[in-house]
Amino acid sequence: MQCLGINDELMPLGRILAKLPIEPQIGRMMVLGNILMLGDALSTMAAICSNITDIFVFDHKMTPAQRAFSGNRCSDNLG
């Protein structure tokens, strides 16, 4: 993946991939897609290829402030 140098040190791409919370292959696809101005299309492809089975998580343990802020909606930003 060209993320390690000759002495097994991280190259710039490897440092970026180490910070991302996704698989390195998918992260590389997203980083290089942004460089090539294909970020939108490759972000969609990366989301499809990822191993996350359930992206919508509803946690019933919201704080009273979160519950008051969300009203009667179940927003994923407040979960």
Number of C-alpha atoms within 10 A of each C-alpha: 8 10 17 14 11 7 6 8 11 16 14 13 16 18 13 15 21 15 10 12 8 15 14 17 13 18 22 21 17 23 18 14 16 15 10 9 11 14 16 12 12 18 18 11 14 19 13 10 12 13 10 9 6 6 8 9 9 12 10 9 9 13 11 9 8 13 16 10 11 15 9 8 9 13 12 11 7 14 16
